[in-house]
Amino acid sequence: MSQTVEPDIPRGVALAWGVAATPQRGPKREMTVERIVEAAVEIADTEGLAAVSMAAVAARLGYTPMSLYRYVSAKEDLVLLMQEEATGLPPDDIREAGDWRAQLERIYHEMVRNYMRHPWVMDIPITGSPTTPNSAAWMDAGLSALRDTPLSHDDRLAVLLLVTGHARWTGIVFAGYAKAARDLGADGEAVARREDALFRELVTAEAFPSLRAAIDADVFLSDVDSLAFGVARSLDGVASYIEALAAGQAPPPPSWGQPDDADVAEDKRYREAAKAVREAEKALRDARRNLRRVAAEARDRGR
């Protein structure tokens, strides 16, 4: 039985849940936590997260920075509230999407759309489980999608983390390509062609045979959504696991067979073996670097 812990709620979290004390004094005009957060999000959407400061938000609202501190006492609280605002609530009709898989796919796509609307959210480091209302609502929607499956609560949370992790990674990739397109003044197709041309110039079959074969197969010019493919195949695995559970044939928990460092750190033979692995990896990197150099020299001689 777990021990009950009395939580010390940080002010930013308390503000997000609406349980923080409001300031007794402040500007007489329409200054609210909500308006401060809206202004900060507007700055981040146009200029990026790095442009957000208490001074910048205050200037946008026409107040002094000290006025803001009566409402939001620290920038980290402001960033948390900005993330909460950008996260928003999941659509009300997720449960109407279909079975558990269709609901999770809908959650994935909606999360990606949110990341594309507010790409700066992905610059905020993950420091723990979400503790704000909107984030909790997304978690609840994902867990609810799995409510009728034989998965345990631990399994359901793991599946949800799988989907949200895919969504964040997709958002990072899409946002990166969108920024590259803006910087080049081109569209996504032009960025892909430029990337493909660079690979064709730099990657040789001698040094990277499998990658070169993929390049020659026009993989970087393909219309296939590789990220969506990864999500689909991951959910295929979840579906197979659910079928095994329903049939009473659940596999044992995964075990990677890795030794506990605390158990082996003092073992001399283990340290020597680990050192040998590091040296072998370095030698392999050096050999590949030399291979690329020799291949480049050979190409130059053949021109």
C-alpha positions, 0 to 999 in steps of 0.5 A: 500500500502506497504512502499518502504524500501531502502535496506542496502545489507550486504556484504555477500549477495552482494558477492552472487549476484556478486554486491560487490566491488572487493578488489583493492589489494591482493595475485597475485596468483589465489585468488578469492571469489569462490576459498575461498568458494570452500575450505571452503565447502571442509572442511565442507564436510569432517570435519563439519561446526565447523571445518571451520575457516578463518585460516583453509581455509587460510591454505588449500589455502596456504595463511594467514588469513589476505589475505582472509579478503580482499575478505570475511570480516567476517566468517558469510559472508563466511558461507552464501556463503558456504550455497549458494554454497551447495544449488546450482541451481534446476534442469532445467527439474523440469517443465517437472516432471508433474503437480504441485504436481509432480514438488513439489515432485521433488523439495522435493527429490532434496533438500533432496539429497542436504542435504545428500551431505552437511549435515552441511548446516542443522547446519546453523540456519534459520534467515529469508527468503533466500536472495541469488540467488540460494535460490531464484531460488529454491523458484521461481521453487516451486512457478512456480509449483503452477502458474496454480493453483487457490492458492493465492500468500500467499497460494503458499508461504505457500505450498512451505514452507510446502515442504521445511520444510519437506525436511529439516526435512527429511535431518536432520533425514537421516543425523543423521542416516547416522552419527550413522551408521558411528560411529557404523561402521554398515549399516542403517539396523543394526542401526534400529535393535539396535534402535528396541532392545533398545525400546523393552528393555526400553518401557513397555506396562504399561507406554506407551501402544500405543508405545509398540503396535507399537514396537510389530508391528515391526514399527521400522523395517518397510521398510515404508518411514514414512517421504515420507508418511508425504509429500504425505498426506500433498500434499493430503491436498493441493490438496483438498484445491485447489479443494475446491477453484476451486469449490468456496468452500474454507474454511475460514483461519485457526484460532487456537482460542488461546488468545492473551497473551497481552490481557490476561496476566494481567487477574488474573483468566487466570494466575491462570488457567495457573499455574494450568495447569503447576502444573497438567502437572508436576503431570502427569510427576511425576506419569508416572515416578513413574509408570515406576519405579514401573513397573521396580521393578515388573519386577525385582521381577518376574525374 
